Amino acid sequence: MDYDKLKGIVDFNAIAVDAGCSGNPGAMEYQGIYLGNEQRLFHFGPIQGTNNIGEFLAIVHALALIKKNGWDMKVYSDSISGMAWVRNKKAKTTLKRDEQTAQVLDLVIRAENWLWANPKHAEVLKWNTEEWGEIPADFGRKASPKPSPKGKGSGE
């Protein structure tokens, strides 16, 4: 993270969260990083789930950690869906409950209940990936763009 570039734009007294998922659904995990020193504050998984569920759970995990410790800080997420689910206090997932997904869906219910019980919580802000680069909590799993075929803008 380029602290000089982001100084005055990003509040470093904040937790950045992100999720990673291999498949959809698949092995999902999430984590939260303190922006002040890039220390990992929490990590959960992998368990069977989806990326959007992981993003949602990561935000709620950060909010609960902030409240539990009485910290005055914000949460950054790069997930529009996760942020909307938090704002609405409802995960809009279509993941079907079965033996493999029961654990993560129980966590979703628990997170939704926490949001309803704690309507006043830390502010959740959108991480501007295009301008600021990848969120520091990123798992670095994004696929590389496929090379262009020869003669179609590949520069060859």
C-alpha positions as CSV (number, residue, x, y, z in Angstrom):
1,M,0.0,0.0,0.0
2,D,1.3,3.4,-1.0
3,Y,0.8,5.4,2.2
4,D,2.1,8.7,0.6
5,K,-0.3,8.4,-2.3
6,L,-3.3,7.6,0.0
7,K,-2.5,10.1,2.7
8,G,-5.4,12.5,3.2
9,I,-7.7,10.3,1.1
10,V,-7.9,7.1,3.1
11,D,-8.4,6.9,6.9
12,F,-5.6,4.6,8.0
13,N,-7.3,4.1,11.4
14,A,-9.6,1.5,9.8
15,I,-10.0,-2.2,9.0
16,A,-9.8,-3.3,5.4
17,V,-11.7,-6.6,4.7
18,D,-11.8,-9.0,1.8
19,A,-12.8,-12.5,0.9
20,G,-11.5,-15.1,-1.5
21,C,-13.3,-18.1,-2.9
22,S,-12.1,-20.9,-5.1
23,G,-15.2,-21.8,-7.1
24,N,-18.7,-20.6,-6.7
25,P,-19.6,-22.1,-4.3
26,G,-16.3,-23.2,-3.1
27,A,-13.6,-22.9,-0.4
28,M,-14.2,-19.4,1.0
29,E,-12.2,-17.5,3.5
30,Y,-12.0,-13.9,4.6
31,Q,-9.7,-11.6,6.6
32,G,-9.4,-8.1,8.1
33,I,-6.2,-6.0,8.0
34,Y,-5.6,-2.9,10.1
35,L,-4.6,-0.2,7.6
36,G,-2.3,1.6,10.1
37,N,0.3,-1.1,10.0
38,E,-1.2,-3.8,7.7
39,Q,-1.4,-6.2,10.5
40,R,-3.9,-9.0,10.1
41,L,-6.6,-8.7,12.8
42,F,-8.6,-11.7,11.9
43,H,-8.8,-14.6,9.4
44,F,-11.6,-17.1,9.0
45,G,-11.9,-20.2,6.8
46,P,-11.8,-21.8,4.5
47,I,-15.3,-23.2,4.6
48,Q,-17.8,-23.9,1.8
49,G,-19.4,-20.7,0.7
50,T,-19.5,-17.9,-1.9
51,N,-17.4,-14.8,-2.4
52,N,-20.3,-12.5,-1.6
53,I,-21.1,-14.3,1.6
54,G,-17.4,-14.0,2.6
55,E,-17.4,-10.3,1.9
56,F,-20.6,-9.8,4.0
57,L,-19.2,-11.9,6.9
58,A,-15.9,-10.1,6.8
59,I,-17.6,-6.7,7.1
60,V,-19.8,-7.8,10.0
61,H,-16.8,-9.5,11.7
62,A,-14.9,-6.2,11.5
63,L,-17.9,-4.2,12.8
64,A,-18.3,-6.6,15.7
65,L,-14.6,-6.5,16.6
66,I,-14.6,-2.7,16.6
67,K,-17.7,-2.6,18.8
68,K,-16.4,-5.3,21.2
69,N,-13.1,-3.4,21.7
70,G,-14.6,0.1,21.8
71,W,-12.4,1.2,18.9
72,D,-13.2,4.4,17.0
73,M,-12.5,3.3,13.4
74,K,-14.1,2.6,10.0
75,V,-14.3,-0.4,7.8
76,Y,-13.2,-0.5,4.1
77,S,-14.6,-3.0,1.7
78,D,-14.3,-3.3,-2.1
79,S,-17.6,-5.3,-2.3
80,I,-20.7,-3.4,-3.4
81,S,-22.8,-6.5,-2.7
82,G,-21.4,-7.1,0.8
83,M,-21.9,-3.4,1.7
84,A,-25.5,-3.5,0.4
85,W,-26.2,-6.7,2.4
86,V,-24.9,-5.0,5.6
87,R,-26.9,-1.8,4.9
88,N,-30.0,-3.9,4.4
89,K,-29.2,-6.2,7.3
90,K,-29.9,-9.1,5.0
91,A,-27.7,-11.4,2.9
92,K,-29.3,-11.8,-0.5
93,T,-27.8,-15.1,-1.2
94,T,-29.2,-17.9,-3.3
95,L,-26.9,-20.5,-1.8
96,K,-28.9,-23.6,-1.0
97,R,-28.6,-25.2,2.5
98,D,-27.0,-28.7,2.5
99,E,-24.4,-30.5,4.6
100,Q,-21.6,-28.5,3.1
101,T,-23.2,-25.1,3.3
102,A,-25.0,-25.3,6.7
103,Q,-22.0,-23.9,8.6
104,V,-21.7,-20.8,6.5
105,L,-25.4,-20.2,6.3
106,D,-25.6,-20.4,10.1
107,L,-22.9,-17.7,10.2
108,V,-25.0,-15.6,7.8
109,I,-28.0,-15.8,10.1
110,R,-25.8,-14.9,13.1
111,A,-24.3,-11.9,11.2
112,E,-27.8,-10.7,10.2
113,N,-29.0,-11.0,13.8
114,W,-25.9,-9.0,15.0
115,L,-26.7,-6.2,12.5
116,W,-30.3,-6.0,13.7
117,A,-29.2,-6.0,17.4
118,N,-26.5,-3.3,16.7
119,P,-28.0,-0.7,14.3
120,K,-25.4,1.8,15.4
121,H,-22.0,0.5,14.3
122,A,-18.8,1.8,12.6
123,E,-19.1,3.4,9.2
124,V,-18.5,1.1,6.2
125,L,-16.7,2.8,3.3
126,K,-16.1,1.7,-0.3
127,W,-12.4,1.0,-1.2
128,N,-11.7,2.6,-4.5
129,T,-9.7,-0.1,-6.2
130,E,-9.4,1.7,-9.5
131,E,-7.7,4.7,-7.9
132,W,-6.0,3.2,-4.8
133,G,-5.0,-0.3,-6.0
134,E,-6.1,-3.6,-4.5
135,I,-7.5,-3.5,-1.0
136,P,-4.7,-4.5,1.5
137,A,-6.8,-7.5,2.7
138,D,-6.9,-8.9,-0.8
139,F,-6.0,-12.6,-1.2
140,G,-4.4,-12.0,-4.6
141,R,-6.3,-14.6,-6.4
142,K,-7.7,-12.6,-9.3
143,A,-7.1,-14.3,-12.7
144,S,-4.7,-12.5,-15.0
145,P,-6.3,-11.1,-18.2
146,K,-6.1,-13.5,-21.1
147,P,-3.5,-12.5,-23.7
148,S,-4.9,-11.1,-26.9
149,P,-4.7,-13.3,-30.0
150,K,-1.9,-12.4,-32.4
151,G,-2.8,-9.5,-34.7
152,K,-5.7,-8.4,-32.4
153,G,-4.1,-5.7,-30.3
154,S,-1.4,-7.9,-28.8
155,G,1.4,-5.6,-30.0
156,E,3.0,-8.4,-32.0
